[in-house]
Amino acid sequence: MKTEVLRAFRFTLDPTEKQLGDLARYAGSARWAFNHALAAKTAAHQAWRAEVDALVAAGTTEAVARKQVKVPTPNSATVQKNWYETRGDSRTGTDGICPWWHEVNAYCFQSAFRDADAAWKNWLDSLKGARAGRRVGYPRFKKKGRSRDSFRLHHDVKAPGIRLVGYRRLRLPKFGEVRLHDSGKRLARLIGKGEAIIQSVTVTRGGHRWYASVLVKVQQDLPEKPTRRQAERGTVGVDLGVKVLAALSQPLHSDDPATALVANPRHLQTAARRLAKAQRALARTQKGSARREKAKRRVGRLHHEVAVRRAGTIHQLAKQLATTFAVVAVEDLNVAGMTASARGTVDKPGRKVRQKAGLNRSILDVSPAEVRRQLTYKTSWYGSKLAVLDRWFPSSKTCSACGWQNPHLTLADRTYHCRHCGLTLDRDLNAARNIAAHASTTPPTAPGRGVASPKEDARRAHVSPPIPRDRRQSAMKREDSGPPGPLPPQRSDPLALPQVAYHQPSLF
């Protein structure tokens, strides 16, 4: 059955020297438009705040003053209308706020105005507790050299200005044709068969490369059930970690038990030596010099290469899991809490801060949130389902065979010993089996959809004023270990363990 879905086709551009300057000009125009719209919103907010403060100083309560004062925040339509009236035009000698607007496509400005609306809404929703995830701060202005260079173009789908010219060129409205490093054959064939319609294109710069993400509305066959091969493999539990990228409750390939542990390529650690050398070279340059700009480009290029390799590894793993198994079970990880700093406070300084910082880098190099994001849409593409384990279930401390819990298990214990049934197993494999057995296909609460209590927000956290840093509790792993078992737990010794061959657990 054909279903209409939105898909993005990402191409690496191969622009000429002149086109490189034009791409930077387009990105600069979008950055200016975003800052212009955000400045209008900030001015309205400051005016509202000033009137509220005046009423509070006159004796009105804060709550009453907030309801009385009404200062509308200009949206993208209002900003765009004002921009039309005040932009000017250098071709006719009319002065204005941006008389050079005609040098780029007008959609650069319109899409940036909408992006400012989205940034403002994200901040308000986060402030009210209606947005899931970590707190979104007050929108900030984009600065050249700090923010990512990008712009987005739209077109009329009935008279498309964004289109492929052959397989190796992409035409952008008013910009012209840009050569592609990649082949656009797949997208061109879908368009030729009438199964795809281009909606927009987003051009971004990463390191030394420019990329074009073409958003397409595609008529795609979405399987309603898993294939026979997927059904035979059943459910797989995925435990993401640092020692290995992922531990699986059953191997990727049924005839190769070694594929139950997916090796961690450690892309950041592999590039650490070159990055350190490039950073030292950058630190020795003089600010504002041409050599400093060259050194900055070198550092940015190395970081971009690491990001590209990491993304490739995650895409490969996510697709293998989604196409091999009927159900992929993962943990609902609190990545922000896991990677919090251990520096502590002035009164209670942290311990082993450098070691914790290294662990945080290793966790972020794995990108657990990105793995789950890709599994979310890829499982729907290939007929499988994504199951999520409750965040508070102690998957690492629970025996996957009998359910006994070891409340004193530490990160140093790489092998799980069950004092109740005698199970001896790698701790990551044990956790993966628990994830497969206890995960639910019901997704967590979506933002703004109310299962949370009135005192909780969409993050499932209590709504309260932010705690000052000097009184903030240090981060810790939230894992309910439950009541201790009848026998005291012992620290495992991996060197003294026998080699246990992989076996299919009885839980499945």
HELIX and SHEET records of a PDB file:
HELIX    1   1 GLU A   17  ALA A   57  1                                  41    
HELIX    2   2 GLU A   62  GLN A   68  1                                   7    
HELIX    3   3 SER A   76  THR A   86  1                                  11    
HELIX    4   4 TRP A  101  GLU A  103  5                                   3    
HELIX    5   5 TYR A  107  LYS A  128  1                                  22    
HELIX    6   6 LYS A  185  GLY A  192  1                                   8    
HELIX    7   7 ARG A  228  ARG A  233  1                                   6    
HELIX    8   8 PRO A  257  ALA A  260  5                                   4    
HELIX    9   9 HIS A  267  THR A  270  1                                   4    
HELIX   10  10 ALA A  272  ALA A  283  1                                  12    
HELIX   11  11 ALA A  290  THR A  324  1                                  35    
HELIX   12  12 VAL A  335  MET A  338  1                                   4    
HELIX   13  13 VAL A  353  VAL A  366  1                                  14    
HELIX   14  14 PRO A  368  TRP A  381  1                                  14    
HELIX   15  15 ARG A  427  HIS A  438  1                                  12    
HELIX   16  16 ARG A  469  ARG A  471  5                                   3    
HELIX   17  17 PRO A  494  ALA A  496  5                                   3    
SHEET    1   A 4 LYS A   2  THR A  12  0                                        
SHEET    2   A 4 ARG A 209  ASP A 221 -1                                        
SHEET    3   A 4 ALA A 196  GLY A 206 -1                                        
SHEET    4   A 4 SER A 150  HIS A 154 -1                                        
SHEET    1   B 3 ARG A 163  LEU A 164  0                                        
SHEET    2   B 3 ARG A 169  LEU A 172 -1                                        
SHEET    3   B 3 GLY A 176  ARG A 179 -1                                        
SHEET    1   C 5 LEU A 261  ALA A 263  0                                        
SHEET    2   C 5 VAL A 244  LEU A 248 -1                                        
SHEET    3   C 5 THR A 235  LEU A 240 -1                                        
SHEET    4   C 5 VAL A 327  GLU A 331  1                                        
SHEET    5   C 5 LYS A 385  LEU A 389  1                                        
SHEET    1   D 2 THR A 415  HIS A 417  0                                        
SHEET    2   D 2 THR A 424  ASP A 426 -1                                        
END                                                                             
